[in-house]
Amino acid sequence: MLAEIVKQKQVADTTAIWQEAVANGDLPQDLAPYFTVDGKQYCVPLNVAYWGMFYNKKIFDEHGLRPPETWDDLVKIADTLKQKDVKAFYHTSVLFSFVWFEQLMAGMDPDLYDRLSTGQAKYTDPGVVAVMRKWKELIDAGYFINPGDKTDPGDVLKNGKAAMVSFGTWFNTSMTQREMKAGEDYGFFVIPNVDASLPKTSMIFESGPLCSLAEAPDPAASAKYLKWWTTAEAQEKWATARGDVSANPKVEIADEALGQVTKDAGSGEYRLVNRYFEATPPPILTAALDGFSKFVTDTSTLQEVLETIQKEADEYWSTHQ
């Protein structure tokens, strides 16, 4: 979508701002590609959120569990909870039906994930089928709550209906609004890769742009504002007001776990993977959300769902390559 408004010459080039911010440590280099069109940067991050797993600390403590270091650890946690009649994971058939698809694909084959988002791979390719089978395996094992459950995910975590909820760091506000205390009532961890041999742990992120018009009334003033926006001074106030993290790794976040994620994301240790919602063209996204919603309620539809999404992808990419 950024490429479209750049093509229409609606937004100003921010390459110089990005170069300075990256050099100063105010923006992670790994974010730059997502604001880059034809080798130049446009806009700056209005916000950024990193995705991981929020967990009910009291449930973990009760069963002697600790945040996982590997994918196998996470599955063992889910299995232990299942034996105690506790559902490990939250998922839904409404809107956020893509969460586990993107997480599993990013943790199994992030290169394939990127190719899929640009039409260079198909939803019916063996690697995508393997991701869906892994997802099916987890659902069929009984680790998830009913996807049709209308309980707010914040309440799901607070009341222990599920021990873990995967969302962006913005979900932290759902916890604090329910008077839950970080480090005491809940915690947060980065989800390990399924494939332990990948060079970096994949971390899903989402971001929205703050842009300056290409024909702004005062281009210098607009550039000055965008430059200021990336600084720790501006970002600390913005992140604190929202109870979320910042794109600036220097910003101190009150929540220790979320603050660590911000620093880690800017360290180059993680592979940042664009959230499926932003990475996927709207017509394909609509078909995929419907398809994944169907799949989580009936895992036997796996192949049918992938073929339906691919049909929409074929139509879209035939005119957008």
N, C-alpha and C positions, 0 to 999 in steps of 0.2 A: 504493500500500500504506500510505503514511503517512496518507492521507485516511481509510482504513478504521479505523485505530486511533484517530484523532481523533474520528471519528463515534461510536465506541464509548466515548468519553470515558476512554480509558486513559492518555493522556499529558498532561503539564502544558503550559500556554501559556508560551512562551519569548520572546514579542514584545519585552519590555523588555530582555532579554539581547542579542537581535539588534540592537536599536536602538543600544545602548551600544557593542557590538562593532564595528558598521559605522562609527559616529561616531569610534571610536578607531583605525580602520584595522586592526582585528583579524580582521574577516571581510569578504570582498568583497560589495558590494551585489548583484552579479549572481548570487550563490548563493542569496540570500534567497527568490526565487520557488519554489525547489525544496523549501523547508521551510515553505511557506505554504499554509494551508488556510482558505478563507473570510476572507482578509484578515489572519489572525494567523499568527505563526510558532510552530512546535512543534519541540522537540529542537534540537540543534546538530550540526555535522558531526563525526562520530567520526573520519572520515578523508576525504581527498579525493585524487583522482588525475587528472591531466590526460593526455589521449591525444595522441600524436604519433608521430614516426618515429625509431626507433633505427637507426643505420646503422654498418656496418663501416668504420671510418675508414681502415684500411689499403687496402681495396678502392678507396675513393674517391680516396685519394692516388695509388695505383698508376695510376689512369686519369685523373688530373687533374680530378677532380670536386669540386664544392662543394655544400653544402646549397642547395636551390632557394629562390628568392624568389617564383616564380610556379608555377602548375600546369604551364604549358608547359615550364618548366625541369625539373620532376620527370619529365615524359614523355620529355624529351630525355636525361635521365640514364638512364632505363630503357632507352631505345633504344640508347644508347652501350654500356651493359652487355650488352645482347642481342647486339650485334655482336662483343663480346669473349667470347661464350659464358658469360656470368654472368647468373644469374637475379636480377632486380631485387628482387622482393617475395616475402615469405612470406605464405601464406594456408592455411587449413585447412577441412576439411569437418566437423570435430568441435567442438561447443560455440561456438567463436569464429567461426563462419561468417558472423556479422552484421557484422564489423568494416568491411569495405569498403563494404557497403551504407550504414551509418550515416555513414561518412566522406564518401562521394560525395554523399549527400543533403544533409548539413550544408553541404557546400561548393558545392552547386548551388542548393538551395532550402530553407534552414533553417526558413522559415515553414511550408512544406509538411510538413517533418519533424515540427514541433510539432502541426500539424493531424492528421497521421496517428496520432500517439500518443494523441490524444483522440477519435478516431473521426469527426473532421470532414472527413477525406479518405479516399479509397479506394486500396488497393494497385494497382488497375487504372487509376487516373487517369493522364493523359498525362505529368505531371511525374515520377511514380514509374517509369513505363515508360522515360522518358528516362534516369533514373539507372541502371536495369538495363542499358540499352543501352550506356551509358558503361562500366559494369563489364564487360560482355561484350566490348567493344572491347579493353579492357586485357588480359583473360584470353586472348582469341583472338590477341592480338599476341605472346603467349608471354613475358610479363613475370614470370609467377608460377611458383613451384615447384609440383610435383604436390600438390594439396590432400589427397591421401590419405597423404602422407609422414608417418610417425609420429615423425620426429626431433624432439626437444624444440626449441622455437623459440630457446632460448638457445644450443643447440649449432649450430643453423642459422646464426645470426649469427656465432658464433665461428669456425666452420669455413668460412664463406664460401659455403655452399650457396645462400644468398640474401644480397644486400647490405643489404637493409632489412627491418625488422620493425616493424609498427605495433601498439603496445600502450600501456597506461597507464604512468605513471611508476613504478608498483610493479615493472615489469619490470626496472628498474635493478638490483634484487637478483639477478636471474638472471645479469647480467653480472659483478657483483662476486664472486658465488659461483664463477664460472669464472675468477677471477683476471684479469679484463679491467679495464683502467684507463680511466676516463672521460677523454676528450680525447686519449687516445693510441691506444687500441684501438677505441673506439666513441664516437659522438656522438649527439645528439638534436636534432631540429628540429620545429617546428610545421608541419603539412601545409598548404600553401597552398590557398585556395579554388579550385575548378574555375572558378567564375564570378568573375572579377576585379572585376566591377562591384559586388559586394556591399559594403555599407558597413563591415562588420567581418569579420575572419577568424574563422571558426567553429572553436571548440576543444571537442572532446568531453571531458566530465568525468564522473567517477563519484564518488558519495559515499554513505556510510552514516550513519544517525543515532545519536546518543547521546541518550537520552531520560530524562526524569524521570517517574515515575508521577503521574497526576493525584491519586491519594490516597496520596502518599508518607508514610511515618511522620513525616518531618521536612521539609516542603516548603521551608523556608528554607535548610536545609543542602544539599538537592539543587540548588536554584537557585544557591547559592554555588559549588558544585562545577562546574556547567555554565558559569558565568561564568568561573571560573578556567581551565577546559579550553580556552576560546577564546583565552587570552592567549599571548603569545610564549614566556613562561617554560615553560608546560606543553607547548606544541606543539613547541618545539625538542627537548625530550627525546624526545617521542613520534615525531617525524619521523626523528630520528637513529637511534633504536632500530630503526626499520623500514627505514631506507635509502630513504625515499620523501619526497615533498614534504608540505607542510602547507597546510591551508585558510587559515592566517594568513600574509598576504603579508610580514609583518615578519621571519618566521623565516629565518635564514641557512642555506641548504642547501649542504653541502660540494661537491656536484657543481655546477659553474658553470652548465652548460646547464639543469639541472633547477631550480636556484635562480632563474634568469632567467624560466623559465616561471611559477613561483610569483608572482613580482613582476608579470609581464605579465598574468596572469589576474586580479589584483586591481586592475589599472590602468584597466579599462573599455575597453581597446583591442580586446579579443576578445569575441566572442559565445559565451558558454558554452552548450553543447548537451548535455542530459542523455543519458548513454549509453543506447543502444537497449535494453540488458538491463533497465534500471530504468524507462525511458520507456514500455515496451510491456507491456500487461496479460499476465499469465502464459499464458492459453490461446492468445492470438495469438502470443506469443513462441515457444511450443513449435512451432506450425505454421510460423513463419517460420524458425526454426533448421533444421528439417527441410528446408524449401523451399530455403533458401540453400545448404545442404549438397548438395542435388541439383543446383542450378544451377552451382556451381563445378566440379562434375565433368562437367556436360553443359550448356553455355550455350544449347543449342537449346530447353531447357525453360522459358525465360524467361516466356512468357505463361502457361503452365500453372501454374508456381510462384506467380505473382502471383494468379491466380484462386483457387488453393487457399488461400492465406493470407487473401484477402479473404472467402472463404466462412466461415472461422473468425471473422474480424473482424465480419462481419454478425451472426453468431450472438451474439457477446459484447456488441456495442454495442446490440443490440435490447433488452437488459435492464439496461444499465449507463449509459445517457445521463442 
